[in-house]
């Protein structure tokens, strides 16, 4: 949850989460459709940074993850604690995966975003089965299977098993797998005279190492490029320690406890979903979706870094069992242990009916989310090497430690619930064969009760401690204990879209959507906003453009404006060139103006091209950081380009059916220059992410395939540069040929798959 924006927005384009390593991108029916009421879909885009997560196209506003709905309800209510990839994969249990448009999502869920909309298989009268096996050159093994069928004339059944054994691109020494995920589904359906009712049980058990193995050191050249540190290959070398015990202070009771790397990543969840589709007569259709989910273990570990420095004997750092001071490259490292328990009770009911040219829908959401969450943090210094050593720090008084700074950096705590009760309605109105209007409105009663710790963090911070804080009136001693925050608010959303067909081929489209919300329970896990800072978050989205369609091309060109006010973020900042770090709460805005053109081109039978070009300028608004370090100036980031967000995006995805049974496909993604820190002093040059593959339908039962990831074998870095948050542009020259750490691209990988249908 630390340093994340809890706003899910991906406009112009989005990717769908796929199996850990897909054999080929799934194809959607439409590239970018703006027909009112029609689902906006796109080819599934592959992830060049992490094989277990959805790839996020972040255009304009940063996102935490992709909104994913399963059978009309959130797959996970919030991925801030219970991470999406621990409970949902695009596996054999699903009958379809599509997208909800931003307008539809805003009205049905309250979030302006392209939302993944998935639906479970429920079975059919005849027996069907499928089993898939996937592997790669690094030893990944994936098995995914489903069987379904009928029992008599009134009953259907389905059952699925998903098993993922992924060691990653290198073997983590403290865990057998980088991702070990198990999913089990079982469902039964009763056919009714006017509809059907289904009950689906799902169990997930997942362990993923995430950021513990997704960062690496490199040399920042100074011109936007990076190069590898001698002896440390990006993507195939581990920057996580070998193993052994670490010590941390539990934020709950202040006790010093021991743990092992990888022991805090367990996730388990049970959910039971009921689905009813029923005709009420006179063309009224009733749809009910209800789910109860209990996740008693929703845990993960975050790793972070600060600045890499040249350690000398004066630093007093020692390797285990050594009396000789360590000299060489070292980095201050941070670790957060996130421990959560989550329960959901979710209900959505909807009635729809056609009235002449009107397609009307009236729905209700009753979504309850219970959260019990805390995290503890600690710091350590490690060597800059493969499987780094954790160094002992020896002090003048003869004492020493390996782990320190307990709970100084953004330890979190929140316990409570939030509840959303909403009424919504939509009207898809075909006024004439050329003119269509889509209208929607949503009114939501939002209630939140959260126990939080509204205190500035310090070394040794924990519940039950007493601490003296300086203030204008003198020092004040305070006991650290939870305080309750209770909020009752009204949120709203509204949308309007009009499309007009000028000629047989040309059309005009324009839409405007606005959604509001107030800070959510997870935003109180840190210090949280004060009463004065508790303000309505408003997200307006305005788009307009043209469409052109004929029998070989489907093109859309749009200009878009989107913004978000009062965004809440908890940012860890480091004093440049040191390992000193502090946590600060920020409330600011972001706005983006962009232009995108998307096209599906079918020049001849069997050949298809998806192409997209986007130019945008996402900037910060009211972004100010008061420097917590002496000698470091305050940061005013107003007008700066949002970090990690490229201004130019290009997508090019050709595919060709060599025969009816053999398909060749390629996928190219270009990400333009991205800034790696808040001041825009450091940046990464544009990069290509590439994929390619071939599939062969051997017969009606067997399909085999091969995929190549990063076939250009780029050794690039992405994301932010640790420790450079407050670096001034005037000092950027000091960072030429500078050792830093950050995220990297997946290395060249070859994957194989086989699917057997019976």
Secondary structure by P-SEA (a helix, b strand, c coil): ccccccbbbbcccccccccccccbbbbccccccccccccccccbbbbccccccccccccccccccccccccccccccccccccccccccccccccbbbbbcaaaaaaacccccbbbbbbbbcccccccbbbbbbbcccbbbbbbbbbbbbcccccccccbbbbbbbccccccccccccbbbbbbbbbbbbbccccbbbbbbbbbbbccccccccbbbbbcccccbbbbccccccccccccccccbbbbbccccbbbbbbcccccbbbbbbbbbbbbbbbccccbbbbbbbbccccccccccccccccccccccccccccccccccccccccbbbbbbbbbbbbbbbbbbbbbbbcccccccccccbbbbbbbbbbbbbcccccccccccbbbbbcccccccccccccccccbbbbbbbbbbbccccccccccccbbbbbbbbbbbbbbbbbcccccccccccccbbbbbbccccbbbbbbbbbbbbbbbcccccbbbbbbbcccccccccbbbbbbbccccccccccccccccbbbbbbbbbbbbbbbbcccbbbbbbcccccccbbbbbbbbccccccbbbbbbbbbbbbbbbbbbbbcccccccbbbbbbbbbbbbbccccccccccccbbbbbcccccccccccbbbbbbbbbccccccccbbbbbbbccccccccccccccbbbbbbbcccccccccccccccccccccccccccccccccccccccccccccccbbbbbcccbbbbbbccccc
